[in-house]
Amino acid sequence: MLTTKQAVLRRFWYAVMPVHHLADGPRPFRLMGEDLVLFLDAGGAPRALRDRCCHRTAKLSKGWCAHGEIVCGYHGWRYDGQGRLTEIPQLGRDAPLPACRVPSFRCQARYGYAWVALDDPIADIFDIPEDRDPAFRRIFQFYDTWRTAPLRLMENSFDNAHFSYVHRGTFGDITQPRPKFYDIAETDYGFYATTVVDILNPPDAVAITGDPSPTTTRTMHNHWYMPFCRRMDMAYPSGIRHIIINCATPIEDDRIQLVQLLYRNDREEDCPAERLIAWDRKITDEDREILEATDCDATLDITRQVESHMPSDRPGLIMRRRLLDLLRRHGEDEITRPPPPSATPPAMPGPDREDTIPMIVDDVRNQAERVLSLRLRPADGAELPPFAPGAHVALHVAPGLVRHYSLCSDPQDRAAWRIAVLLEAASRGGSATVHGAFRPGRQVRVGLPRNHFPLADAPFVVLIAGGIGITPLLPMALELHRAGRPFALHVCAHSRRTAPFLDEALAAPYAARVTPHLAAEGGRLDVPGVLAAAPEGAHVQVCGPLGLQDAVAAAARALGWDGGRVHAERFTADVDIQGRPFMVRAERSNVTVEIPADRSIAQALGAAGISIPVSCEQGLCGTCVTRVLEGEPDHRDLFLSEADKARGTHIMACCSRARGACLVLDL
C-alpha cells in the first residue's frame, strides 16, 4: 500500500509536532504529501494551513506570526487561523480585500503535540489516562524522521519474533528465537493484545526495569489504534510501568515522523529521563536500521503473495486485513507500486515471483522407501544465496501448488540445493506430483530460504530425527562438526529401508556421533534416557512425527528443563480436512458450491473458478485466511488464535469446514 494515495487515511488524526516547537514562530511539516504550516493563534492553540501564500505561492512557513496570525515573508500578506486573508499591506487598511483564502486543516493540541487531520476525522484521538494521572510522568522521547512505511513500524511493534535478532544487542536473547504469542482481541479502533515475554536485563537496563536480575519478564498490555498509532504498556516484576506511545505519522510513502512519548510511574530521581531516553534510543536505533531497509510498499492484500508469513506474524496480518477492510468500506482498493516493465518474459513457467529463483532439477535419487531427494541448481548458473541450518524453501510444484521442504544439503555448497520429499499416503497433490513427474531437467521455481528452526547456540546439542525429519538436522550436524561443537545425532525409523540418509550420516565425518534407533531391530529411542544423559545446559532439536516431538517435550519437562531448551520443527499439522458436505457461497462472486466430504473449501471453490491462494494446506501459514460473512466455521487450523476462532469471522480455507449447512464467504 502506498499510504499517501489512500484517501481514507487522510481522515485520521496524526501527531505532527510538539506544541512547544511553535513558540518561536511558524513551522513547516509535510503530512501525507501535503505541505503544511503550523503556528499558534492568539490563544496559544495550534493552527494548520497549507504552506502556500495566495499571492505568489511563497511558503508561509518562511514568514512570522503577529498577534496570532501568520504573515507571509514575501509581501506581508496576512492570514488568520482559518486561512482567511486579513491584510494586504500594499493596499492600506481600509481597502477591500480579495476573496482569497489558504486551505486550513483540523488541528488540536493533545499530550503536548499538535495533531492534524487533513479531512473530516472518522475517529477520535485515543485516550492516554496516564497523561492526567499524577502518579505518572510524561517524557518526550523521540521526534525523528525515518525512511520506512508507517505500517512497517506498526507491525514491527507487535512482532515478538524479531526480539532475538534485531535486539540482540540490548534485551533480545539470540539463543531463544521462538517468540511468545499474543492473545489478541479485535476492537472497533484496532486491537488489544496481551502477552508475557522473557528478556535479557543487562546492567544498563537495571535502572529502567527496576529489576537487578540478569533476566526479567515484561507483562505487556498493548493496543493498536488504526491506522498507525500504538500503546505498548510494559509492566516489570518490580512494579515499574514503562508505557510507550507511538504515532508513525506518514510524511511520504517512504518516510514517517516517529513520535514517541514515554509514561513512567516513578520519579526523576529514581531514573532520570536522560537515562530512559538513552536506553530506548538504543533499542529504537536497532529497529530503525532494519525497518529503513524494508520496502515501503507493504502489501495489505496477502492473497497477492508478495511476502511470506509465519504464525508469529498474526498481529501484522490482522493490521493488514483491517486496513484493507477500511479501504473497501470507503470505496477504495489498495494502491500499490506498479511492477517494473520487463524486457524479457519469465524464463520459467509458473509464478514469476521476486522471492523465487528459477532452477533446474539436476538429480533425482531414492533415499529410502517413499523418499526422493532432488538436487536443484540455478538455471542461470549463478551462485545461490546462503542459508543457515534448519532453513526451508518453498517449491512451486505446479501453478497454484506450493510445498515447503527443508534444505538438507551442505550450507557451504552455493552451486546447488538439495531437498527430500516423502510420498504421503494421502497426498494432496504436492508429494505425488514430485514423485510422479519430477525428473532431471525439469524447470521449477524455488523460494528463497526461510528459517523458523535455527540451530541453537548451546554447549551441547542433541539432534533427534524421526524419518523424513532428518532433513533439517543434516546441515546442523555438518555445522556443529565443522565448528568443533559437541553434539549427538539420534536417527529414528522403523527400519533401514525407511530411514532416509542414514547411510550418508553413518559415512559422514561426524559418524561417531550418530546413533540409529530402528524399531524393527528392537532399537527404539529411549527419549528420557538420552536427555538425562546430556550434559548440563544442553539443548535438543527434534524434527519428525508429532508423537516424537511430544515425547521429547514431555521428557524435557519431567527433567525440569526450561522450555526454551527444546526446539521443534513442525513439518506437518496432521490436519483432517474431511467431514460431511456443506455449501459455501462466495458473496462477491455470486457463486454457490457444495464442498464434498473429502475436499477443502479452497479445492472446491478453485474448481468453480474462484481461486484462493494456498501454500501449506495444513492450516499453518495463514496464506488462505478468508473472511466469513455468515455461518459458523469448524476450525481445524493451527494459525488462528482461540479468540479468533471464537469470533468466527475468519476461516482457513485450506482445511477448516462448516458446523452448519452453509458458510457465506467474502470472495
C-alpha positions as CSV (number, residue, x, y, z in Angstrom):
1,M,0.0,0.0,0.0
2,L,1.2,3.5,-0.9
3,T,0.0,5.4,2.1
4,T,-0.3,8.8,0.6
5,K,-2.5,7.5,-2.2
6,Q,-5.3,6.2,0.1
7,A,-7.8,9.0,0.6
8,V,-9.5,7.5,3.7
9,L,-6.2,7.7,5.6
10,R,-6.4,11.5,5.4
11,R,-9.4,11.2,7.8
12,F,-7.4,10.2,10.8
13,W,-5.5,12.3,13.4
14,Y,-1.7,12.3,13.3
15,A,0.7,13.7,15.8
16,V,2.6,16.3,13.8
17,M,5.0,18.2,16.1
18,P,5.4,19.2,19.8
19,V,3.4,22.3,20.5
20,H,6.4,23.9,22.2
21,H,8.2,23.9,18.8
22,L,5.8,26.6,17.7
23,A,6.7,29.0,20.4
24,D,9.2,30.8,18.2
25,G,7.0,31.1,15.1
26,P,5.6,29.1,12.3
27,R,7.0,25.7,11.4
28,P,6.6,23.6,8.2
29,F,5.5,20.0,8.1
30,R,4.7,17.6,5.3
31,L,1.8,15.2,6.0
32,M,0.8,12.5,3.5
33,G,2.4,14.5,0.7
34,E,0.7,17.8,1.8
35,D,2.8,20.8,2.7
36,L,1.5,22.4,5.9
37,V,2.5,25.3,8.1
38,L,1.7,25.2,11.8
39,F,1.6,28.2,14.1
40,L,0.0,29.3,17.4
41,D,-3.1,31.6,17.4
42,A,-3.7,34.4,19.9
43,G,-5.0,31.9,22.4
44,G,-1.9,29.7,22.1
45,A,-3.8,26.9,20.2
46,P,-2.1,25.3,17.2
47,R,-3.4,26.0,13.7
48,A,-2.6,24.3,10.4
49,L,-2.8,25.8,6.9
50,R,-1.5,24.8,3.5
51,D,2.0,26.2,3.2
52,R,1.4,28.5,0.2
53,C,0.5,32.1,0.1
54,C,-2.3,33.0,-2.3
55,H,-0.2,35.8,-3.9
56,R,3.0,34.3,-5.4
57,T,2.9,30.8,-3.8
58,A,5.6,31.6,-1.3
59,K,5.8,29.3,1.7
60,L,4.1,30.8,4.7
61,S,6.5,28.9,6.9
62,K,9.2,31.4,5.8
63,G,7.2,34.2,7.4
64,W,6.4,35.0,11.0
65,C,3.5,35.4,13.5
66,A,1.9,38.6,14.6
67,H,-1.0,38.7,17.1
68,G,-1.9,35.1,16.5
69,E,-1.9,35.4,12.7
70,I,0.7,34.4,10.1
71,V,2.5,36.9,7.9
72,C,3.9,35.9,4.5
73,G,7.6,36.8,4.3
74,Y,7.4,37.7,0.6
75,H,4.9,40.6,0.5
76,G,3.5,40.6,4.0
77,W,0.0,39.2,3.2
78,R,-1.5,38.1,6.5
79,Y,-3.9,35.2,7.3
80,D,-5.8,34.1,10.4
81,G,-6.1,30.5,11.9
82,Q,-8.9,29.6,9.4
83,G,-6.8,30.7,6.4
84,R,-8.8,33.9,5.8
85,L,-6.8,36.8,4.3
86,T,-6.9,39.7,6.8
87,E,-4.4,42.2,5.4
88,I,-2.5,43.2,2.3
89,P,0.0,45.9,3.4
90,Q,0.3,47.4,0.0
91,L,-3.4,48.3,-0.2
92,G,-3.8,50.1,3.1
93,R,-6.1,49.1,6.0
94,D,-9.4,50.5,4.5
95,A,-9.1,48.9,1.0
96,P,-11.4,46.0,0.3
97,L,-9.6,42.6,0.3
98,P,-9.9,40.0,-2.5
99,A,-11.7,36.8,-1.6
100,C,-8.6,34.8,-1.1
101,R,-8.2,32.0,1.4
102,V,-5.5,29.5,2.2
103,P,-6.9,26.0,2.8
104,S,-7.0,25.2,6.5
105,F,-6.9,21.8,8.3
106,R,-8.3,20.5,11.6
107,C,-5.7,20.9,14.3
108,Q,-5.7,20.4,18.0
109,A,-3.3,20.0,20.9
110,R,-3.2,16.8,22.8
111,Y,-0.5,15.2,25.0
112,G,1.9,18.1,24.2
113,Y,1.6,17.6,20.4
114,A,-0.2,19.3,17.6
115,W,-2.4,16.7,15.9
116,V,-3.7,17.3,12.4
117,A,-6.4,15.6,10.3
118,L,-6.4,16.5,6.6
119,D,-10.1,15.6,6.1
120,D,-13.2,15.0,8.3
121,P,-12.0,12.7,11.0
122,I,-13.7,9.3,11.3
123,A,-12.1,8.5,14.7
124,D,-11.1,10.5,17.8
125,I,-7.6,10.7,19.1
126,F,-7.1,7.8,21.5
127,D,-7.1,8.4,25.3
128,I,-4.0,8.2,27.4
129,P,-5.3,8.1,31.0
130,E,-1.8,8.3,32.5
131,D,-1.4,11.8,31.0
132,R,-3.8,13.1,33.7
133,D,-2.6,10.7,36.4
134,P,-0.2,12.5,38.9
135,A,1.4,9.1,39.6
136,F,2.9,9.1,36.1
137,R,5.4,11.5,34.4
138,R,5.4,12.2,30.7
139,I,8.7,12.2,28.8
140,F,9.1,13.5,25.3
141,Q,11.5,10.8,23.9
142,F,11.8,10.9,20.1
143,Y,10.8,13.1,17.2
144,D,12.7,11.6,14.3
145,T,12.2,11.2,10.6
146,W,12.6,7.5,9.4
147,R,12.7,6.2,5.9
148,T,10.1,3.5,6.2
149,A,6.4,3.0,5.9
150,P,4.1,3.5,8.9
151,L,2.6,0.0,8.6
152,R,6.2,-1.4,8.8
153,L,6.7,0.3,12.1
154,M,3.3,-0.7,13.5
155,E,3.6,-4.4,12.7
156,N,7.2,-4.4,13.9
157,S,5.9,-3.1,17.3
158,F,3.8,-6.3,17.8
159,D,6.4,-8.7,16.2
160,N,7.8,-10.7,19.1
161,A,9.9,-12.9,16.7
162,H,12.3,-10.1,15.9
163,F,13.5,-9.5,19.5
164,S,16.1,-12.3,19.5
165,Y,17.7,-10.9,16.3
166,V,17.1,-7.2,15.9
167,H,17.6,-6.5,19.7
168,R,20.3,-9.0,20.4
169,G,22.5,-6.0,21.5
170,T,20.0,-4.9,24.1
171,F,17.3,-7.2,25.6
172,G,17.0,-9.9,23.0
173,D,18.3,-13.4,23.5
174,I,19.6,-14.9,20.2
175,T,19.6,-18.4,21.8
176,Q,15.8,-18.2,22.3
177,P,14.4,-17.4,18.9
178,R,10.9,-18.9,19.4
179,P,8.5,-16.0,20.1
180,K,5.8,-15.7,22.7
181,F,2.4,-15.3,21.1
182,Y,-0.1,-12.5,21.7
183,D,-3.7,-13.1,22.9
184,I,-5.5,-10.6,20.6
185,A,-9.0,-9.2,20.9
186,E,-10.0,-7.1,18.0
187,T,-11.8,-3.8,18.7
188,D,-13.5,-1.0,16.8
189,Y,-10.3,1.0,17.0
190,G,-7.9,-1.8,16.1
191,F,-7.0,-4.5,18.7
192,Y,-5.9,-5.1,22.3
193,A,-3.0,-7.6,22.7
194,T,-1.5,-9.2,25.8
195,T,1.5,-11.4,26.4
196,V,4.3,-12.1,28.7
197,V,7.9,-12.2,27.3
198,D,11.2,-13.2,28.8
199,I,14.0,-10.7,28.1
200,L,17.6,-10.2,29.0
201,N,18.2,-7.5,31.6
202,P,21.8,-6.2,31.1
203,P,23.4,-3.8,33.6
204,D,22.4,-0.7,31.5
205,A,18.7,-1.8,31.8
206,V,18.5,-2.4,35.6
207,A,17.5,1.1,36.4
208,I,14.9,1.0,33.6
209,T,13.3,-2.2,34.7
210,G,13.9,-1.8,38.4
211,D,15.0,-5.5,38.5
212,P,18.6,-6.4,39.4
213,S,18.3,-10.0,37.9
214,P,20.2,-10.7,34.6
215,T,16.8,-11.7,33.1
216,T,13.3,-10.4,33.7
217,T,9.8,-10.5,32.2
218,R,7.6,-8.0,30.6
219,T,3.9,-8.3,31.1
220,M,2.5,-6.5,28.0
221,H,-0.9,-4.9,27.6
222,N,-0.7,-3.3,24.2
223,H,-3.1,-1.5,21.8
224,W,-3.1,-0.8,18.1
225,Y,-5.0,2.2,17.1
226,M,-5.9,2.4,13.4
227,P,-4.1,3.3,11.3
228,F,-0.7,4.0,12.7
229,C,-0.6,4.5,16.4
230,R,0.2,2.1,19.2
231,R,0.4,1.9,23.0
232,M,3.0,-0.5,24.5
233,D,2.3,-0.9,28.2
234,M,5.2,-2.9,29.8
235,A,5.0,-3.9,33.5
236,Y,8.0,-5.4,35.2
237,P,8.1,-7.5,38.3
238,S,9.5,-4.5,40.2
239,G,6.2,-2.7,39.7
240,I,7.6,-0.3,37.2
241,R,5.2,0.6,34.3
242,H,7.1,1.7,31.1
243,I,4.4,2.9,28.7
244,I,5.5,3.9,25.2
245,I,3.1,5.8,22.9
246,N,4.0,5.9,19.2
247,C,2.5,7.6,16.2
248,A,4.0,6.7,12.9
249,T,3.0,9.9,11.1
250,P,3.2,9.5,7.3
251,I,5.2,12.1,5.5
252,E,5.5,10.4,2.2
253,D,5.1,6.8,1.1
254,D,8.6,6.0,2.2
255,R,9.0,8.4,5.2
256,I,7.4,8.8,8.6
257,Q,7.8,11.1,11.6
258,L,8.3,8.8,14.5
259,V,6.7,10.4,17.6
260,Q,7.4,8.6,20.9
261,L,6.2,9.6,24.3
262,L,7.0,7.7,27.5
263,Y,5.0,7.5,30.7
264,R,6.5,6.1,33.9
265,N,5.1,5.5,37.4
266,D,8.4,6.6,39.1
267,R,10.2,9.8,39.7
268,E,13.1,11.7,38.0
269,E,15.4,10.9,41.0
270,D,14.6,7.1,40.6
271,C,15.6,7.0,37.0
272,P,16.5,10.2,35.1
273,A,14.7,11.0,31.9
274,E,18.1,11.3,30.2
275,R,18.9,7.7,31.1
276,L,15.5,6.4,29.9
277,I,15.8,8.2,26.6
278,A,19.3,6.8,26.1
279,W,18.2,3.2,26.7
280,D,15.1,3.5,24.5
281,R,17.2,5.3,21.8
282,K,19.5,2.3,21.7
283,I,16.5,0.0,21.1
284,T,14.8,2.2,18.5
285,D,18.0,2.6,16.6
286,E,18.2,-1.2,16.3
287,D,14.6,-1.2,14.8
288,R,15.4,1.7,12.6
289,E,18.4,0.0,10.9
290,I,16.2,-2.9,9.9
291,L,13.0,-1.0,9.0
292,E,14.7,1.5,6.8
293,A,15.9,-1.4,4.7
294,T,12.3,-2.7,4.0
295,D,10.1,-1.9,1.1
296,C,7.7,0.9,1.8
297,D,5.0,-0.7,-0.3
298,A,3.8,-3.1,2.4
299,T,1.1,-5.3,0.9
300,L,-2.3,-5.3,2.6
301,D,-3.9,-8.0,0.4
302,I,-1.9,-11.1,1.4
303,T,-3.6,-13.1,-1.3
304,R,-1.2,-11.4,-3.7
305,Q,1.5,-13.5,-2.0
306,V,4.1,-10.7,-2.3
307,E,5.6,-11.5,1.1
308,S,5.9,-14.8,3.0
309,H,4.4,-15.1,6.5
310,M,4.7,-17.2,9.6
311,P,2.4,-17.8,12.6
312,S,4.0,-15.1,14.8
313,D,3.1,-12.5,12.1
314,R,-0.5,-12.7,13.2
315,P,-0.7,-9.2,14.7
316,G,0.6,-7.7,11.5
317,L,-1.7,-9.8,9.3
318,I,-4.7,-8.6,11.3
319,M,-3.5,-5.0,10.7
320,R,-3.2,-5.6,7.0
321,R,-6.7,-7.2,6.9
322,R,-8.3,-4.5,8.9
323,L,-6.7,-1.7,6.8
324,L,-7.8,-3.4,3.6
325,D,-11.4,-3.7,5.0
326,L,-11.2,0.0,5.9
327,L,-10.3,0.9,2.4
328,R,-13.0,-1.2,0.8
329,R,-15.7,0.2,3.2
330,H,-14.8,3.6,1.9
331,G,-14.9,2.6,-1.7
332,E,-11.2,2.3,-2.2
333,D,-8.9,-0.5,-3.2
334,E,-5.3,-0.9,-2.2
335,I,-3.0,1.2,-4.3
336,T,0.5,-0.3,-4.9
337,R,3.6,0.5,-6.9
338,P,3.2,-0.7,-10.5
339,P,5.5,-3.5,-11.4
340,P,8.6,-2.5,-13.3
341,P,8.5,-3.2,-17.1
342,S,10.1,-6.5,-18.0
343,A,12.4,-6.6,-21.1
344,T,12.0,-10.3,-21.4
345,P,9.3,-12.8,-20.5
346,P,9.8,-15.0,-17.5
347,A,12.3,-17.8,-18.1
348,M,10.3,-20.4,-16.3
349,P,6.6,-21.5,-16.2
350,G,4.6,-20.7,-13.2
351,P,4.5,-17.7,-10.9
352,D,7.2,-15.0,-11.6
353,R,7.8,-14.0,-8.0
354,E,10.5,-11.7,-6.9
355,D,11.2,-14.0,-4.0
356,T,11.7,-17.2,-6.2
357,I,14.7,-18.5,-8.1
358,P,14.3,-20.3,-11.5
359,M,16.0,-23.6,-11.0
360,I,16.5,-27.0,-12.8
361,V,16.2,-30.4,-11.2
362,D,19.7,-31.7,-11.6
363,D,19.5,-35.1,-9.9
364,V,16.7,-37.3,-8.5
365,R,17.5,-40.2,-6.2
366,N,15.7,-42.8,-4.0
367,Q,16.9,-42.2,-0.4
368,A,14.5,-44.6,1.3
369,E,11.2,-46.2,0.9
370,R,8.8,-43.5,-0.5
371,V,11.5,-40.8,-0.2
372,L,13.1,-39.0,-3.1
373,S,15.9,-36.4,-2.9
374,L,16.1,-33.6,-5.5
375,R,19.3,-31.7,-6.3
376,L,18.4,-28.3,-7.6
377,R,20.7,-25.9,-9.4
378,P,20.0,-22.3,-10.6
379,A,19.0,-22.1,-14.2
380,D,21.4,-19.2,-14.8
381,G,24.4,-20.9,-13.2
382,A,24.7,-18.1,-10.6
383,E,25.8,-18.6,-7.1
384,L,22.9,-19.4,-4.7
385,P,22.2,-17.2,-1.7
386,P,23.4,-18.6,1.6
387,F,21.2,-20.5,4.1
388,A,21.6,-21.4,7.7
389,P,21.0,-25.0,9.0
390,G,17.3,-25.5,9.7
391,A,16.1,-23.4,6.7
392,H,13.4,-24.5,4.3
393,V,12.3,-23.4,0.8
394,A,9.0,-23.2,-1.0
395,L,8.9,-25.5,-4.0
396,H,6.4,-24.3,-6.7
397,V,5.3,-27.8,-7.7
398,A,2.8,-26.6,-10.2
399,P,0.8,-23.4,-10.8
400,G,-1.0,-22.7,-7.6
401,L,0.6,-25.6,-5.8
402,V,3.4,-24.7,-3.3
403,R,5.0,-27.0,-0.8
404,H,7.7,-26.3,1.8
405,Y,10.8,-28.6,2.2
406,S,13.8,-28.4,4.5
407,L,17.2,-27.9,2.8
408,C,19.3,-30.9,3.6
409,S,22.4,-30.1,1.6
410,D,25.7,-28.7,2.7
411,P,25.2,-24.9,3.6
412,Q,28.7,-24.3,2.1
413,D,27.6,-25.6,-1.3
414,R,26.4,-22.5,-3.2
415,A,26.1,-24.3,-6.6
416,A,23.0,-26.4,-5.7
417,W,20.5,-27.1,-3.0
418,R,19.0,-30.5,-2.0
419,I,15.6,-31.3,-0.6
420,A,13.9,-34.6,0.1
421,V,10.2,-35.4,-0.4
422,L,8.2,-38.1,1.3
423,L,5.3,-39.6,-0.7
424,E,2.4,-39.0,1.6
425,A,-0.1,-41.8,1.9
426,A,-2.9,-39.2,1.5
427,S,-1.1,-36.8,-0.8
428,R,-2.9,-33.6,-1.6
429,G,-1.0,-33.2,-4.9
430,G,2.4,-32.0,-3.8
431,S,4.4,-35.1,-3.0
432,A,2.5,-37.2,-5.5
433,T,3.4,-34.7,-8.3
434,V,7.1,-34.7,-7.3
435,H,7.3,-38.4,-7.2
436,G,5.4,-38.9,-10.4
437,A,6.6,-36.1,-12.6
438,F,9.9,-34.6,-11.4
439,R,12.8,-35.8,-13.5
440,P,16.3,-34.4,-14.2
441,G,16.0,-31.3,-16.5
442,R,12.6,-30.2,-15.1
443,Q,12.3,-26.4,-14.7
444,V,10.9,-25.2,-11.4
445,R,10.7,-22.1,-9.2
446,V,12.0,-22.2,-5.7
447,G,11.5,-19.6,-2.9
448,L,14.3,-18.0,-1.0
449,P,15.4,-19.8,2.2
450,R,13.4,-19.1,5.3
451,N,14.4,-20.3,8.8
452,H,11.9,-21.0,11.6
453,F,14.1,-23.7,13.1
454,P,17.6,-22.2,13.7
455,L,20.4,-24.1,15.3
456,A,20.7,-23.4,19.0
457,D,23.7,-21.7,20.4
458,A,24.3,-24.2,23.3
459,P,27.2,-26.0,24.9
460,F,25.8,-29.4,23.7
461,V,23.1,-30.1,21.1
462,V,21.0,-33.3,21.0
463,L,19.7,-33.8,17.4
464,I,16.7,-36.2,17.2
465,A,15.3,-37.1,13.8
466,G,12.2,-39.1,13.1
467,G,12.1,-40.4,9.5
468,I,12.0,-37.6,7.0
469,G,12.6,-35.2,9.9
470,I,16.3,-35.9,9.5
471,T,16.5,-33.3,6.6
472,P,17.0,-30.1,8.6
473,L,19.3,-31.9,11.0
474,L,21.8,-33.0,8.4
475,P,23.1,-29.4,7.8
476,M,23.1,-28.8,11.6
477,A,25.3,-31.9,12.1
478,L,27.7,-30.6,9.5
479,E,27.8,-27.1,11.0
480,L,28.4,-28.4,14.5
481,H,31.1,-30.8,13.3
482,R,33.0,-28.0,11.4
483,A,32.8,-25.7,14.4
484,G,34.1,-28.4,16.7
485,R,31.0,-28.2,18.9
486,P,29.9,-31.3,20.8
487,F,26.6,-32.9,19.7
488,A,24.8,-36.2,19.2
489,L,22.5,-37.2,16.3
490,H,19.8,-39.8,17.0
491,V,18.1,-41.2,13.9
492,C,14.8,-42.9,14.4
493,A,13.0,-45.0,11.8
494,H,11.1,-48.3,11.5
495,S,13.9,-50.0,9.6
496,R,16.9,-49.2,7.5
497,R,14.8,-49.2,4.3
498,T,12.6,-46.4,5.7
499,A,15.5,-44.3,7.2
500,P,16.4,-41.6,4.6
501,F,20.1,-40.5,4.6
502,L,21.0,-43.0,7.4
503,D,23.9,-44.5,5.3
504,E,25.0,-40.9,4.5
505,A,25.1,-39.9,8.1
506,L,27.0,-43.1,9.1
507,A,29.6,-42.3,6.4
508,A,29.9,-38.6,7.3
509,P,32.9,-37.1,9.2
510,Y,30.8,-37.0,12.3
511,A,29.7,-40.6,12.1
512,A,30.9,-41.4,15.6
513,R,28.2,-39.1,16.9
514,V,25.4,-40.8,15.0
515,T,23.2,-43.4,16.7
516,P,20.4,-45.3,14.7
517,H,17.3,-46.3,16.5
518,L,15.4,-48.8,14.3
519,A,12.2,-50.2,15.8
520,A,12.3,-53.4,13.6
521,E,15.6,-54.2,15.1
522,G,14.5,-53.5,18.7
523,G,16.3,-50.2,18.9
524,R,13.5,-47.7,19.9
525,L,14.8,-44.4,21.2
526,D,14.8,-44.0,25.0
527,V,14.0,-40.3,25.0
528,P,14.1,-39.7,28.7
529,G,17.4,-41.6,28.9
530,V,19.0,-39.6,26.1
531,L,18.0,-36.3,27.6
532,A,19.0,-37.3,31.1
533,A,22.5,-38.3,29.8
534,A,23.0,-34.9,28.0
535,P,25.5,-32.5,29.6
536,E,24.2,-29.6,31.7
537,G,22.9,-26.8,29.6
538,A,22.2,-29.0,26.6
539,H,19.5,-28.1,24.0
540,V,17.5,-30.5,21.9
541,Q,16.4,-30.0,18.3
542,V,13.8,-32.5,17.2
543,C,12.1,-32.9,13.8
544,G,9.8,-35.7,13.0
545,P,6.2,-37.0,13.7
546,L,4.2,-35.1,16.3
547,G,4.3,-38.2,18.6
548,L,8.1,-38.0,18.7
549,Q,8.0,-34.2,19.3
550,D,5.5,-34.6,22.1
551,A,7.6,-37.4,23.7
552,V,10.7,-35.1,23.7
553,A,8.8,-32.2,25.1
554,A,7.3,-34.4,27.9
555,A,10.7,-35.9,28.8
556,A,12.3,-32.4,29.0
557,R,9.6,-31.2,31.3
558,A,9.9,-34.2,33.5
559,L,13.7,-33.5,33.8
560,G,12.9,-29.9,34.7
561,W,14.4,-28.4,31.5
562,D,13.4,-24.9,30.7
563,G,11.1,-24.8,27.7
564,G,13.5,-22.7,25.7
565,R,16.0,-25.6,25.5
566,V,13.6,-27.6,23.3
567,H,13.4,-26.7,19.7
568,A,11.0,-28.5,17.4
569,E,10.2,-28.3,13.7
570,R,6.6,-29.0,12.9
571,F,6.5,-30.0,9.3
572,T,3.0,-31.4,9.3
573,A,-0.1,-30.5,11.2
574,D,-1.8,-33.9,10.7
575,V,-4.9,-31.9,9.7
576,D,-8.1,-33.9,8.9
577,I,-10.0,-31.9,6.2
578,Q,-12.7,-34.5,5.8
579,G,-16.3,-34.2,7.1
580,R,-19.9,-34.1,6.0
581,P,-20.7,-32.0,2.9
582,F,-21.9,-28.4,3.2
583,M,-22.5,-25.4,1.0
584,V,-20.3,-22.3,0.5
585,R,-21.5,-19.1,-1.1
586,A,-18.8,-16.7,-2.5
587,E,-20.8,-13.5,-1.9
588,R,-18.9,-11.1,-4.1
589,S,-18.6,-13.6,-6.9
590,N,-22.3,-14.7,-6.6
591,V,-21.3,-18.3,-6.8
592,T,-22.5,-21.2,-4.6
593,V,-20.8,-24.6,-4.5
594,E,-21.1,-27.8,-2.5
595,I,-18.0,-28.8,-0.5
596,P,-17.7,-32.6,-0.8
597,A,-16.8,-34.7,2.2
598,D,-13.3,-35.2,1.0
599,R,-12.4,-31.8,-0.4
600,S,-11.4,-28.5,1.2
601,I,-13.2,-25.2,0.6
602,A,-10.2,-23.9,-1.4
603,Q,-10.2,-27.0,-3.6
604,A,-13.9,-26.9,-4.3
605,L,-14.0,-23.2,-5.0
606,G,-10.9,-23.4,-7.2
607,A,-12.7,-26.0,-9.3
608,A,-15.5,-23.5,-9.7
609,G,-13.1,-20.8,-10.9
610,I,-12.7,-18.9,-7.6
611,S,-9.0,-19.1,-6.7
612,I,-7.9,-18.9,-3.0
613,P,-4.1,-18.8,-2.7
614,V,-2.8,-21.7,-0.6
615,S,0.6,-22.8,0.5
616,C,0.9,-25.3,3.4
617,E,-2.7,-26.7,3.0
618,Q,-2.4,-27.7,6.7
619,G,-3.6,-24.5,8.5
620,L,-0.2,-23.4,9.5
621,C,0.9,-20.4,7.4
622,G,-2.2,-18.1,7.1
623,T,-2.0,-17.7,3.3
624,C,-5.6,-18.8,2.7
625,V,-7.3,-16.8,5.5
626,T,-10.8,-15.7,4.3
627,R,-13.4,-13.5,5.9
628,V,-16.7,-15.2,7.0
629,L,-19.9,-13.2,6.4
630,E,-22.4,-15.8,7.7
631,G,-22.3,-19.2,9.2
632,E,-20.2,-21.0,11.9
633,P,-16.8,-22.4,10.9
634,D,-15.4,-25.7,12.1
635,H,-11.9,-24.6,12.7
636,R,-9.1,-27.2,12.2
637,D,-6.1,-24.9,11.7
638,L,-3.2,-24.0,14.0
639,F,-2.9,-20.4,12.7
640,L,-5.9,-18.6,14.2
641,S,-5.9,-17.9,18.0
642,E,-8.6,-19.4,20.2
643,A,-10.1,-15.9,20.5
644,D,-10.2,-15.5,16.7
645,K,-11.8,-18.9,16.4
646,A,-14.5,-18.0,19.0
647,R,-15.3,-14.8,17.0
648,G,-15.8,-16.9,13.9
649,T,-15.1,-14.0,11.5
650,H,-12.4,-15.8,9.5
651,I,-11.6,-19.3,8.3
652,M,-8.6,-21.1,6.9
653,A,-10.0,-22.3,3.6
654,C,-7.3,-25.0,3.1
655,C,-8.5,-27.2,5.9
656,S,-11.5,-25.9,8.0
657,R,-15.1,-26.7,7.4
658,A,-18.6,-25.6,8.5
659,R,-20.5,-26.6,11.5
660,G,-23.8,-25.9,9.9
661,A,-25.3,-26.3,6.4
662,C,-23.7,-23.2,4.8
663,L,-21.0,-20.6,5.0
664,V,-21.0,-17.3,3.2
665,L,-17.5,-16.0,2.5
666,D,-16.2,-12.6,1.3
667,L,-15.0,-13.8,-2.0
